[in-house]
């Protein structure tokens, strides 16, 4: 076990340094059977750039490794294995001329193959080369294959073997993992890490165009009382309804994020005047005048909003969030049992 951990440490060290890492490893069971896996390590990065966790996605590549082993034994054995293999197999001479193509490769590349079933693009093959290629999947849908190039011998001459492994599902899983790392699982909204990035991009854009960026820091009043009295399921439903109402109050290019608990942050991009941001806050206040019905109970939900505007209230995401947060708490204290919005750091009440 210690030797195993020492072997894996460099990969995880690289991932914790912020890099996406891919490696292959053989697994041997207690009964002596073995399989090969390809492991992809995807770091989750916080808003400050620190890696806070690692997502690991493993794919079974035993079939591909079996083909590589078979190639080392005999060309006849190779042909019998690869003709029905789910992995696309092609062989090229060192001069780039196609020598062999199995049925899977022909189907994968049905849209872009020459009459001899050889790939058009791959005339500059290099051993160890890995690249991705758009393919056609068995059901006719579009997909992605990873191409892996190794040296082999064909007809007594040196050649290059191209293996095409369908990684469409892995790519989908990568996107799902990325979404999980940067979105709130309950509401589907961007999380704290992603909204920081959105603010920075909005500031850069506003600096170039001479426009403004507005931040709205929102908090639901008495959320804990509702959560405790009606249960966590009701509290979750209220958060989802809140997210839906907030989305309806902003433009498509603006960002609604859930920071934590009952706190939300809205980024209003590319505005001309502070009053444009204040209008959005007023729209949100009006949106929460209607009661929310949960578990046959009508709830009047009050929301407190703090506002900050770039560059008047700050020129960095942290400063803008801080001022909007302070303004939100001021709004909560000054107007109990009422929706309210206050501009910070020295603005007045809007609600």
Residue, then its C-alpha position, 0 to 999 in steps of 0.5 A: x500500500x505504501x508503494x502504491x501511494x508513493x507511485x500516485x503522489x506525484x499525480x496528486x501533487x500535480x493536481x493540487x498544483x492546479x493542473x488537470x492530470x491523466x494517468x494509466x494504472x493497472x489494478x490487480x484483485x485479490x484473486x489475481x485478475x487485473x484491469x487497466x484504468x485511465x484516471x483523470x484528476x480535475x482540481x476544484x479551485x476556489x475564488x482565491x485560486x487555491x485548490x480545495x478538492x480533487x475530482x477523480x474520474x476513472x475509465x476502464x481501458x482494459x480493451x485498449x491495453x489488450x489490443x496493445x498486448x496482442x499487437x506485440x504477439x502476432x499480426x494474425x492475432x491482431x486482425x482477429x481481435x481488432x476487426x470486431x473491436x469497439x475501439x477504432x484501429x488504423x495502421x499507417x506506414x511511416x510514409x503516411x500511407x494507410x495500411x489497415x482500418x477496422x470496421x469501428x474506425x470506418x464507422x467512426x470516421x464515416x463522414x471524413x474518410x477517403x475511399x481507402x478508409x484512411x483518415x485524411x488528417x493524420x499524415x503527421x503521426x508521432x509516437x505517443x501522440x494524443x489528440x481528439x477527433x469528432x466521430x460518429x457514434x453507433x447510434x448515429x449521434x456525434x461524439x468525440x474520440x481520443x486518438x492514441x498513436x504507438x509504434x508497431x510492425x506491419x508486414x515486417x515494416x515499421x508502422x504507426x498504430x492509431x487507436x480511437x477510443x470513444x470518450x464522449x461519455x467521459x467528456x460529458x462527465x468532465x462537463x458535469x464535474x465542472x458544473x458541480x464544482x462551480x454551481x450550487x446543487x440545489x438551485x443550479x445557480x453559479x456558486x461563490x467561486x464562479x461569481x467571483x470570476x464573473x465579477x472580475x470579467x465584468x469589471x475588466x469589460x466595464x473598464x474597457x467600455x467606460x461602463x458600470x457594474x452593479x452588485x446586489x447582495x440579498x438575504x431572506x429575512x427570517x429564513x431560519x424561522x421558516x426552515x425550523x418551523x416548516x422543515x428543511x424541505x420547505x426551506x429548500x423549496x423557498x430557496x429554489x423559488x427565490x432563485x427563480x424570481x431573481x432570474x426573472x428580474x435580470x437580463x440574460x447576460x447578468x449573473x444570479x449566484x447563491x453564496x451560501x444558506x439564504x444569501x444570493x449575489x447578483x452581478x449586473x453588467x454593462x450599465x450606464x448609471x447607478x439608477x439602472x442598478x437601483x431599478x433592478x433592486x426595486x424590481x426585486x423588491x416588488x417581485x417579493x410582494x407576492x406571497x410564496x405558497x409552500x406546503x399549503x402555507x402562504x408565506x410573505x417573504x421579505x428580502x434585504x438588498x445591499x447595493x454597490x456599484x463599480x467603480x464608485x464603491x470599489x474597483x475590486x470584487x472583494x471591495x464591492x462584495x464587502x460594501x454590498x454585504x454591509x449595505x444589506x445588513x444595514x437594510x435588514x436592521x433599518x426595515x424589519x418585516x419589510x423588503x428593503x434595498x440600500x445603496x452602499x457605502x453611503x447610499x440611501x434606502x430604495x425600499 
